[in-house]
Every structure is written in C-alpha cells, then in structure tokens.
C-alpha cells in the first residue's frame, strides 16, 4: 500500500513512521509511505507557503500554488484527502475502506487553514479525526495511518487481533472491545474473572460478547440503541454485572 503525505513539517512524522507496527510494515515492504514538503516546490527565495487571508482576520493561510505544484509533481496515490476539522469524520468503516485499496494520500494543513481551492480542485475530499482543532494535520495523519495500517493484510502478527477489538467485534453491530486481563490472576484485592481461567472457550466467548454489549450500552449508547435483544437478555442472565470482575 502506498501513502503520500504532504506536510511542511516532515520531521514531525519521521520518528512515528519508523517505529512499532507502521515501522515494521514499512520495513517488510507492506507499506510505502512517502513524505513530501511543499516548500521544496516553491519558486521564491523565501520558500513561502502561506500568506494573509483575503477579507482580513487573524493568522495566515496556506497558499494554493506550492500545494498544487507538489501534488502535480508527485502524482500521489488517490484518493488525496485534506485533513480538516470541517471534513467528514474518520472512523473504523473508513479505515477498512482505505485498507482494502492500493493506497491513499493526506494533505496536512497548518496555520489558519488551507486555501479552499486546494480542497475544491486539487484534493478528492476532506477528512476529520474528531470534533476538535489541532495545530496542524500531522497528528491527524498519524492517527489515520496507524488505524489503516493495522488492517492491511500481513501487518498484524495475529489476524484475529484486528477483528476482536472495539468497532469490529460484531459484524452486525458496532461494539466496544471486551476488557482484557493478564497475570497475575490476583493483584492486590482484584481477581481476574473466573470464567477467563475456566478453560471453557465457548463460555469465554459468550462472556466477552456480553462484556462488549454491556460496555457499549454503558459508555457509547449512541452505537447501540433500543431495547435489549433476546440474545442480550440471555447473556445478561448468564453473566450478571456482579461477575464482571470489577
């Protein structure tokens, strides 16, 4: 998979893209990340990439010419998306879509924003990682890349890991991941739920599903609304809250 990144701060991305899962994927040839600095495509002596906004206002706006020049010279993987707080929300569904393709590209804004002509005529759309404002798109780009990379075939050591976690646990619903435990079985006064030490894998699977459903209803009721289903009622009866291990 090829990913092109456009940023005026390439050093912001160099270390995170070289370590952990993303770094290993790059080293294995599963991920081809190319970072491009629009300043390298400027023609003035100061390598300017920003200017004052038309109509007045605080801050500076990234100019269209360096960005258009960079994109046209690089011919990046498509779609090319401009990271922006006003774009559609990035989520696990979108991550799976990207992972199923051959590649995509991200344009990182800075300052007060990017000239809208870049979004309208150079990019294929916009993308937001949440309802908050960052100093630039670099942190958002790292979020998108890591979420997508771990879904690329061959990247995860255990393929089941990416299907049993939050937002992936149930093919028919969006659920949060069940709680995880490891040794020791007893830490201070808290014990790992007995079901996880039972060796009964079918019952463990039911317990985990019950926990995903309960956790989602408690923490993210927007993801699963309406009355309890017959399956949930049965799981609730089999695993009452007092057996959660909390």
C-alpha positions as YAML, in Angstrom:
chain: A
units: angstrom
residues:
- id: 1
  name: UNK
  ca: [0.00, 0.00, 0.00]
- id: 2
  name: UNK
  ca: [1.27, 3.46, -0.91]
- id: 3
  name: UNK
  ca: [0.57, 6.52, 1.23]
- id: 4
  name: UNK
  ca: [1.72, 10.00, 0.26]
- id: 5
  name: UNK
  ca: [1.86, 12.74, 2.88]
- id: 6
  name: UNK
  ca: [2.15, 16.45, 2.19]
- id: 7
  name: UNK
  ca: [3.44, 18.48, 5.14]
- id: 8
  name: UNK
  ca: [5.68, 21.47, 5.78]
- id: 9
  name: UNK
  ca: [6.95, 19.65, 8.89]
- id: 10
  name: UNK
  ca: [8.25, 16.29, 7.61]
- id: 11
  name: UNK
  ca: [10.38, 15.92, 10.74]
- id: 12
  name: UNK
  ca: [7.16, 15.74, 12.79]
- id: 13
  name: UNK
  ca: [6.38, 12.44, 11.07]
- id: 14
  name: UNK
  ca: [9.77, 10.80, 10.66]
- id: 15
  name: UNK
  ca: [10.08, 9.09, 14.05]
- id: 16
  name: UNK
  ca: [6.47, 7.84, 14.46]
- id: 17
  name: UNK
  ca: [6.52, 6.39, 10.94]
- id: 18
  name: UNK
  ca: [9.71, 4.47, 11.68]
- id: 19
  name: UNK
  ca: [8.72, 2.57, 14.82]
- id: 20
  name: UNK
  ca: [6.25, -0.04, 16.06]
- id: 21
  name: UNK
  ca: [3.66, -1.51, 13.72]
- id: 22
  name: UNK
  ca: [3.97, 1.13, 10.99]
- id: 23
  name: UNK
  ca: [7.75, 0.94, 11.02]
- id: 24
  name: UNK
  ca: [7.71, -2.84, 10.75]
- id: 25
  name: UNK
  ca: [5.18, -2.71, 7.93]
- id: 26
  name: UNK
  ca: [7.43, -0.31, 6.02]
- id: 27
  name: UNK
  ca: [10.50, -2.47, 6.63]
- id: 28
  name: UNK
  ca: [8.60, -5.53, 5.39]
- id: 29
  name: UNK
  ca: [7.56, -3.78, 2.20]
- id: 30
  name: UNK
  ca: [3.86, -3.88, 3.07]
- id: 31
  name: UNK
  ca: [3.63, -0.10, 3.39]
- id: 32
  name: UNK
  ca: [5.22, 2.54, 1.17]
- id: 33
  name: UNK
  ca: [4.98, 5.92, 2.92]
- id: 34
  name: UNK
  ca: [6.33, 8.94, 1.04]
- id: 35
  name: UNK
  ca: [6.57, 12.32, 2.77]
- id: 36
  name: UNK
  ca: [6.66, 15.47, 0.63]
- id: 37
  name: UNK
  ca: [7.45, 19.02, 1.76]
- id: 38
  name: UNK
  ca: [5.56, 21.66, -0.29]
- id: 39
  name: UNK
  ca: [8.41, 24.10, 0.43]
- id: 40
  name: UNK
  ca: [10.54, 22.08, -1.97]
- id: 41
  name: UNK
  ca: [8.15, 23.02, -4.76]
- id: 42
  name: UNK
  ca: [8.17, 26.78, -4.21]
- id: 43
  name: UNK
  ca: [9.91, 29.19, -6.61]
- id: 44
  name: UNK
  ca: [10.59, 32.23, -4.40]
- id: 45
  name: UNK
  ca: [13.78, 32.78, -2.44]
- id: 46
  name: UNK
  ca: [12.00, 32.50, 0.93]
- id: 47
  name: UNK
  ca: [10.15, 29.26, 0.06]
- id: 48
  name: UNK
  ca: [6.91, 30.83, 1.30]
- id: 49
  name: UNK
  ca: [3.89, 28.57, 1.67]
- id: 50
  name: UNK
  ca: [1.47, 30.93, 3.44]
- id: 51
  name: UNK
  ca: [0.03, 34.42, 3.14]
- id: 52
  name: UNK
  ca: [-2.54, 36.69, 4.80]
- id: 53
  name: UNK
  ca: [-6.20, 35.77, 4.25]
- id: 54
  name: UNK
  ca: [-8.38, 37.76, 1.88]
- id: 55
  name: UNK
  ca: [-11.04, 39.63, 3.82]
- id: 56
  name: UNK
  ca: [-8.79, 40.07, 6.83]
- id: 57
  name: UNK
  ca: [-8.58, 38.06, 10.01]
- id: 58
  name: UNK
  ca: [-6.00, 36.55, 12.29]
- id: 59
  name: UNK
  ca: [-3.28, 34.17, 11.19]
- id: 60
  name: UNK
  ca: [-2.05, 33.01, 7.82]
- id: 61
  name: UNK
  ca: [-3.45, 30.69, 5.16]
- id: 62
  name: UNK
  ca: [-1.51, 28.11, 3.17]
- id: 63
  name: UNK
  ca: [-1.26, 29.22, -0.46]
- id: 64
  name: UNK
  ca: [-2.52, 27.08, -3.33]
- id: 65
  name: UNK
  ca: [0.49, 27.26, -5.66]
- id: 66
  name: UNK
  ca: [3.03, 25.28, -3.58]
- id: 67
  name: UNK
  ca: [0.46, 22.60, -2.80]
- id: 68
  name: UNK
  ca: [-0.77, 22.26, -6.38]
- id: 69
  name: UNK
  ca: [2.84, 22.14, -7.60]
- id: 70
  name: UNK
  ca: [3.75, 19.44, -5.09]
- id: 71
  name: UNK
  ca: [0.75, 17.28, -5.90]
- id: 72
  name: UNK
  ca: [1.16, 17.62, -9.65]
- id: 73
  name: UNK
  ca: [4.85, 16.76, -9.48]
- id: 74
  name: UNK
  ca: [4.44, 13.80, -7.14]
- id: 75
  name: UNK
  ca: [1.29, 12.28, -8.67]
- id: 76
  name: UNK
  ca: [0.27, 10.77, -5.31]
- id: 77
  name: UNK
  ca: [-1.87, 7.78, -4.58]
- id: 78
  name: UNK
  ca: [-5.56, 8.58, -4.76]
- id: 79
  name: UNK
  ca: [-7.80, 9.48, -3.08]
- id: 80
  name: UNK
  ca: [-5.97, 12.56, -1.81]
- id: 81
  name: UNK
  ca: [-7.72, 13.96, 1.25]
- id: 82
  name: UNK
  ca: [-7.13, 17.25, 3.01]
- id: 83
  name: UNK
  ca: [-7.15, 16.84, 6.80]
- id: 84
  name: UNK
  ca: [-9.59, 19.40, 8.14]
- id: 85
  name: UNK
  ca: [-11.84, 19.83, 11.16]
- id: 86
  name: UNK
  ca: [-14.70, 20.50, 8.75]
- id: 87
  name: UNK
  ca: [-14.32, 17.19, 6.88]
- id: 88
  name: UNK
  ca: [-16.36, 14.01, 7.32]
- id: 89
  name: UNK
  ca: [-15.42, 12.04, 10.43]
- id: 90
  name: UNK
  ca: [-12.81, 9.29, 10.06]
- id: 91
  name: UNK
  ca: [-13.93, 6.02, 11.63]
- id: 92
  name: UNK
  ca: [-13.28, 2.28, 11.53]
- id: 93
  name: UNK
  ca: [-15.50, 1.82, 8.49]
- id: 94
  name: UNK
  ca: [-13.41, 4.34, 6.55]
- id: 95
  name: UNK
  ca: [-10.23, 2.69, 7.84]
- id: 96
  name: UNK
  ca: [-11.36, -0.64, 6.41]
- id: 97
  name: UNK
  ca: [-12.16, 1.02, 3.09]
- id: 98
  name: UNK
  ca: [-8.66, 2.50, 2.89]
- id: 99
  name: UNK
  ca: [-7.05, -0.79, 3.92]
- id: 100
  name: UNK
  ca: [-8.87, -2.61, 1.12]
- id: 101
  name: UNK
  ca: [-7.42, -0.27, -1.52]
- id: 102
  name: UNK
  ca: [-3.98, 0.19, -3.04]
- id: 103
  name: UNK
  ca: [-3.27, 3.47, -1.30]
- id: 104
  name: UNK
  ca: [-4.34, 6.99, -0.41]
- id: 105
  name: UNK
  ca: [-2.79, 10.37, 0.36]
- id: 106
  name: UNK
  ca: [-3.18, 13.02, 3.05]
- id: 107
  name: UNK
  ca: [-2.54, 16.75, 2.93]
- id: 108
  name: UNK
  ca: [-1.67, 18.30, 6.29]
- id: 109
  name: UNK
  ca: [-2.82, 21.88, 6.79]
- id: 110
  name: UNK
  ca: [-1.23, 24.41, 9.13]
- id: 111
  name: UNK
  ca: [-1.80, 27.95, 10.37]
- id: 112
  name: UNK
  ca: [-5.41, 29.15, 9.99]
- id: 113
  name: UNK
  ca: [-6.09, 26.66, 7.23]
- id: 114
  name: UNK
  ca: [-5.59, 25.96, 3.53]
- id: 115
  name: UNK
  ca: [-6.78, 27.96, 0.55]
- id: 116
  name: UNK
  ca: [-10.15, 26.42, -0.32]
- id: 117
  name: UNK
  ca: [-9.15, 25.99, -3.96]
- id: 118
  name: UNK
  ca: [-6.82, 23.24, -2.84]
- id: 119
  name: UNK
  ca: [-9.69, 21.34, -1.29]
- id: 120
  name: UNK
  ca: [-12.02, 22.02, -4.21]
- id: 121
  name: UNK
  ca: [-9.72, 21.39, -7.17]
- id: 122
  name: UNK
  ca: [-6.60, 19.53, -6.00]
- id: 123
  name: UNK
  ca: [-7.89, 17.09, -3.39]
- id: 124
  name: UNK
  ca: [-10.61, 14.45, -3.64]
- id: 125
  name: UNK
  ca: [-12.22, 15.45, -0.37]
- id: 126
  name: UNK
  ca: [-11.58, 16.33, 3.25]
- id: 127
  name: UNK
  ca: [-11.24, 14.22, 6.38]
- id: 128
  name: UNK
  ca: [-11.51, 14.92, 10.11]
- id: 129
  name: UNK
  ca: [-10.34, 12.77, 13.02]
- id: 130
  name: UNK
  ca: [-12.68, 14.41, 15.53]
- id: 131
  name: UNK
  ca: [-14.57, 17.45, 16.69]
- id: 132
  name: UNK
  ca: [-11.61, 19.44, 17.94]
- id: 133
  name: UNK
  ca: [-8.93, 21.68, 16.44]
- id: 134
  name: UNK
  ca: [-5.26, 20.74, 16.12]
- id: 135
  name: UNK
  ca: [-2.30, 22.97, 15.30]
- id: 136
  name: UNK
  ca: [-1.87, 21.03, 12.07]
- id: 137
  name: UNK
  ca: [-2.79, 17.88, 10.22]
- id: 138
  name: UNK
  ca: [0.29, 15.85, 11.09]
- id: 139
  name: UNK
  ca: [-1.09, 14.32, 14.29]
- id: 140
  name: UNK
  ca: [-4.31, 13.50, 12.46]
- id: 141
  name: UNK
  ca: [-2.35, 11.89, 9.63]
- id: 142
  name: UNK
  ca: [-0.61, 9.59, 12.11]
- id: 143
  name: UNK
  ca: [-3.98, 8.55, 13.54]
- id: 144
  name: UNK
  ca: [-5.31, 7.66, 10.10]
- id: 145
  name: UNK
  ca: [-2.15, 5.82, 9.02]
- id: 146
  name: UNK
  ca: [-1.96, 3.68, 12.15]
- id: 147
  name: UNK
  ca: [-5.66, 2.81, 12.06]
- id: 148
  name: UNK
  ca: [-5.39, 1.75, 8.42]
- id: 149
  name: UNK
  ca: [-2.01, 0.02, 8.58]
- id: 150
  name: UNK
  ca: [-3.06, -2.46, 11.23]
- id: 151
  name: UNK
  ca: [-5.87, -3.62, 8.90]
- id: 152
  name: UNK
  ca: [-3.61, -4.22, 5.90]
- id: 153
  name: UNK
  ca: [-3.26, -7.99, 5.31]
- id: 154
  name: UNK
  ca: [0.00, -9.33, 6.67]
- id: 155
  name: UNK
  ca: [0.74, -6.43, 9.02]
- id: 156
  name: UNK
  ca: [-0.73, -7.81, 12.24]
- id: 157
  name: UNK
  ca: [1.02, -10.84, 13.67]
- id: 158
  name: UNK
  ca: [-2.32, -12.24, 14.86]
- id: 159
  name: UNK
  ca: [-5.04, -11.57, 12.29]
- id: 160
  name: UNK
  ca: [-7.72, -12.13, 14.95]
- id: 161
  name: UNK
  ca: [-6.48, -9.09, 16.88]
- id: 162
  name: UNK
  ca: [-7.98, -6.64, 14.40]
- id: 163
  name: UNK
  ca: [-11.37, -8.37, 14.35]
- id: 164
  name: UNK
  ca: [-11.95, -8.80, 18.09]
- id: 165
  name: UNK
  ca: [-11.43, -5.20, 19.18]
- id: 166
  name: UNK
  ca: [-13.60, -2.10, 19.51]
- id: 167
  name: UNK
  ca: [-15.77, -1.31, 16.48]
- id: 168
  name: UNK
  ca: [-15.03, -4.73, 14.92]
- id: 169
  name: UNK
  ca: [-16.24, -7.33, 17.41]
- id: 170
  name: UNK
  ca: [-19.69, -7.94, 15.89]
- id: 171
  name: UNK
  ca: [-20.22, -7.95, 12.10]
- id: 172
  name: UNK
  ca: [-23.77, -6.70, 12.55]
- id: 173
  name: UNK
  ca: [-23.11, -4.04, 15.19]
- id: 174
  name: UNK
  ca: [-20.54, -1.50, 16.20]
- id: 175
  name: UNK
  ca: [-19.31, -2.61, 19.62]
- id: 176
  name: UNK
  ca: [-16.55, -1.66, 22.01]
- id: 177
  name: UNK
  ca: [-13.97, -4.29, 22.85]
- id: 178
  name: UNK
  ca: [-14.39, -6.50, 25.92]
- id: 179
  name: UNK
  ca: [-11.98, -6.00, 28.88]
- id: 180
  name: UNK
  ca: [-8.62, -7.78, 28.81]
- id: 181
  name: UNK
  ca: [-6.65, -9.33, 31.69]
- id: 182
  name: UNK
  ca: [-3.24, -10.99, 32.17]
- id: 183
  name: UNK
  ca: [-1.09, -12.37, 35.01]
- id: 184
  name: UNK
  ca: [-1.21, -12.32, 37.97]
- id: 185
  name: UNK
  ca: [-4.66, -13.82, 38.45]
- id: 186
  name: UNK
  ca: [-4.94, -11.85, 41.69]
- id: 187
  name: UNK
  ca: [-3.48, -8.34, 42.01]
- id: 188
  name: UNK
  ca: [-3.96, -6.70, 45.40]
- id: 189
  name: UNK
  ca: [-7.65, -7.36, 46.08]
- id: 190
  name: UNK
  ca: [-8.75, -7.67, 42.46]
- id: 191
  name: UNK
  ca: [-9.12, -11.01, 40.74]
- id: 192
  name: UNK
  ca: [-9.40, -11.88, 37.07]
- id: 193
  name: UNK
  ca: [-12.96, -13.08, 36.34]
- id: 194
  name: UNK
  ca: [-13.17, -16.80, 36.98]
- id: 195
  name: UNK
  ca: [-14.65, -17.52, 33.56]
- id: 196
  name: UNK
  ca: [-11.41, -16.45, 31.88]
- id: 197
  name: UNK
  ca: [-9.48, -19.04, 33.93]
- id: 198
  name: UNK
  ca: [-12.01, -21.82, 33.33]
- id: 199
  name: UNK
  ca: [-10.63, -23.19, 30.07]
- id: 200
  name: UNK
  ca: [-14.18, -23.25, 28.68]
- id: 201
  name: UNK
  ca: [-13.56, -21.38, 25.43]
- id: 202
  name: UNK
  ca: [-17.20, -21.35, 24.33]
- id: 203
  name: UNK
  ca: [-18.25, -19.77, 27.63]
- id: 204
  name: UNK
  ca: [-15.33, -17.34, 27.46]
- id: 205
  name: UNK
  ca: [-16.51, -16.25, 24.01]
- id: 206
  name: UNK
  ca: [-20.04, -15.67, 25.35]
- id: 207
  name: UNK
  ca: [-18.67, -13.71, 28.33]
- id: 208
  name: UNK
  ca: [-16.61, -11.50, 26.06]
- id: 209
  name: UNK
  ca: [-19.60, -10.81, 23.84]
- id: 210
  name: UNK
  ca: [-21.69, -9.99, 26.89]
- id: 211
  name: UNK
  ca: [-18.99, -7.58, 28.09]
- id: 212
  name: UNK
  ca: [-18.81, -5.88, 24.69]
- id: 213
  name: UNK
  ca: [-22.55, -5.37, 24.65]
- id: 214
  name: UNK
  ca: [-22.67, -4.12, 28.26]
- id: 215
  name: UNK
  ca: [-19.68, -1.81, 27.85]
- id: 216
  name: UNK
  ca: [-21.12, -0.33, 24.66]
- id: 217
  name: UNK
  ca: [-24.50, 0.34, 26.23]
- id: 218
  name: UNK
  ca: [-22.86, 1.98, 29.25]
- id: 219
  name: UNK
  ca: [-20.17, 4.03, 27.52]
- id: 220
  name: UNK
  ca: [-21.38, 4.59, 23.98]
- id: 221
  name: UNK
  ca: [-25.17, 4.23, 23.93]
- id: 222
  name: UNK
  ca: [-25.17, 6.08, 20.61]
- id: 223
  name: UNK
  ca: [-23.69, 2.97, 18.99]
- id: 224
  name: UNK
  ca: [-26.33, 0.52, 20.13]
- id: 225
  name: UNK
  ca: [-29.82, 1.80, 20.88]
- id: 226
  name: UNK
  ca: [-33.21, 0.28, 21.51]
- id: 227
  name: UNK
  ca: [-34.35, -2.42, 23.93]
- id: 228
  name: UNK
  ca: [-32.29, -5.49, 24.79]
- id: 229
  name: UNK
  ca: [-32.43, -8.23, 22.18]
- id: 230
  name: UNK
  ca: [-33.23, -11.82, 23.13]
- id: 231
  name: UNK
  ca: [-29.52, -12.62, 22.82]
- id: 232
  name: UNK
  ca: [-28.60, -9.78, 25.17]
- id: 233
  name: UNK
  ca: [-31.24, -10.84, 27.69]
- id: 234
  name: UNK
  ca: [-29.79, -14.36, 27.68]
- id: 235
  name: UNK
  ca: [-26.23, -13.12, 28.09]
- id: 236
  name: UNK
  ca: [-27.28, -10.72, 30.84]
- id: 237
  name: UNK
  ca: [-28.85, -13.59, 32.74]
- id: 238
  name: UNK
  ca: [-25.82, -15.84, 32.24]
- id: 239
  name: UNK
  ca: [-23.29, -13.13, 33.20]
- id: 240
  name: UNK
  ca: [-24.80, -10.66, 35.68]
- id: 241
  name: UNK
  ca: [-22.88, -7.42, 36.34]
- id: 242
  name: UNK
  ca: [-21.57, -8.62, 39.70]
- id: 243
  name: UNK
  ca: [-19.49, -11.23, 37.84]
- id: 244
  name: UNK
  ca: [-17.73, -8.70, 35.66]
- id: 245
  name: UNK
  ca: [-14.59, -8.76, 37.73]
- id: 246
  name: UNK
  ca: [-14.66, -5.08, 38.64]
...
